[in-house]
Amino acid sequence: MNYYSLNKKAPKTSFKDAVIKGLAPDKGLYFPESITPLPKEFFENIDDLSYSEIAFRAIKQFISPEIPEDVLKTIVEETLSFDFPIIQLNENISTLELFHGPTMAFKDVGARFMARCLGYFNKNNDKEVTVLVATSGDTGGAVANGFLGVKGVNVVILYPSGKVSDIQEKQLTTLGENITALEVNGTFDDCQAMVKKAFLDETLTNQMQLTSANSINVARWLPQLFYFMFAYKQLHKSYGDIVFSVPSGNFGNVCAGMMAQQLGLPVKHFIASNNENNVVTRYLQSKIYEPKPSIQTISNAMDVGAPSNFIRIQEIYKNSFESLNDNLSSYSFSDNKTREAMLEIYSNYNYVADPHGAVGYLGCKAYLKEHPNAHCVFLETAHPTKFLDVVEEVIKKEQPLPVQIEAVMDKEKASIEISSYIDLKNYLLN
Ligand SMILES: N[C@@H](CCOP(=O)(O)O)C(=O)O
């Protein structure tokens, strides 16, 4: 499969090259040259397929032939070594739990998949690759875990100081080896801007092979389409067309859901559920796309002011506002509303949601007001104990810690403080 840059000023390139570069030389995000829908029988017979088979068949066209099928099968199987259960809250609302992986956030799938692809491409290569990643909370830990010990790969994680949860910070600052955490005096947007600037800085790119493990990288982004298929497998007998409410920050996940829909997955509608960082909610109301500096919230992984993947969403809908508006709604919720939702979910359904899931739940409720017969699935993107203080304060109940979280609790944080792009550059050059 070839990929083109959405800035349309760079040559087309292969999957391998798109993964190794991360971002196109013209600063554009890569997008697959074609999307061939899967045969109808794939969806009709989905009950007979395992998660790995579904994932392999769904992603194959975007990877072939650069990774041979037997290797790709192994990559998919190793990536998906945990569960993705649906929990039904009531007749109209379910949640898809995406937090059963090693760092208990949905990013584990993309990070593990990408690490294995890069490991495969790099196996006969002497040149080291430096993976730069900006995180507002969950990507950093998932990438650190996914790339730990991968031969020939160094990972540098930029995170906004004081703006991620304690456990998220532990997950991304305590592994050592080939993982370094840079603690940025700024916001997630500052981190993301520095990473993008580094890709275009020839003093750096002439000396080192840089790539990204954010969702701008196709190998991190595309595997997220699996989730929507896994939800369909579990729900299609009870509910025909599903509505998905996706807690959204950088918009990679909802955009991957739209790719699943392009592959033929029956989806009735998407909801991008936002905290007060709501550039897309405002766009759908006003047709004006106006990124703003991000605001700190209790659903911090979504504290993104300028979502990278919105341009891919526009490409899927051929830049037609009307087509996008038909298929996507977006709502924005305050921290107070999010807290109320966490309490409501706990009191009514005895279910503990994290703040991001709670925003997704609110998105379902807003949509259901207008479409009372729909079935809405909100994605539970991270385990509630990753936000222990907020969760325990809201539901007034101590939470048991899963082993994945306990494992990092007592580890020593190691980070390097930086406050500008020059600091990042000096770090990379030295
Ligand atoms: N929500 C993210 C921000 C980066 O998003 P990504 O999907 O592009 O990596 C985070 O948790 O770090």
The ligand as an SDF file (V2000), in Angstrom:
LIG
                    3D

 12 11  0  0  0  0  0  0  0  0999 V2000
   -4.3690   11.6100   24.1470 N   0  0  0  0  0  0  0  0  0  0  0  0
   -2.9940   11.5110   23.9220 C   0  0  0  0  0  0  0  0  0  0  0  0
   -2.4120   12.6780   23.1940 C   0  0  0  0  0  0  0  0  0  0  0  0
   -1.6360   12.1760   22.0190 C   0  0  0  0  0  0  0  0  0  0  0  0
   -2.4890   11.4490   21.1760 O   0  0  0  0  0  0  0  0  0  0  0  0
   -1.9930   10.4230   20.0890 P   0  0  0  0  0  0  0  0  0  0  0  0
   -3.1090    9.4390   19.9210 O   0  0  0  0  0  0  0  0  0  0  0  0
   -1.7390   11.1980   18.8640 O   0  0  0  0  0  0  0  0  0  0  0  0
   -0.7500    9.7790   20.5870 O   0  0  0  0  0  0  0  0  0  0  0  0
   -2.1900   11.0360   25.1220 C   0  0  0  0  0  0  0  0  0  0  0  0
   -2.7700   10.4050   25.9890 O   0  0  0  0  0  0  0  0  0  0  0  0
   -1.0000   11.2580   25.1880 O   0  0  0  0  0  0  0  0  0  0  0  0
  1  2  1  0
  2  3  1  0
  2 10  1  0
  3  4  1  0
  4  5  1  0
  5  6  1  0
  6  7  2  0
  6  8  1  0
  6  9  1  0
 10 11  2  0
 10 12  1  0
M  END
$$$$
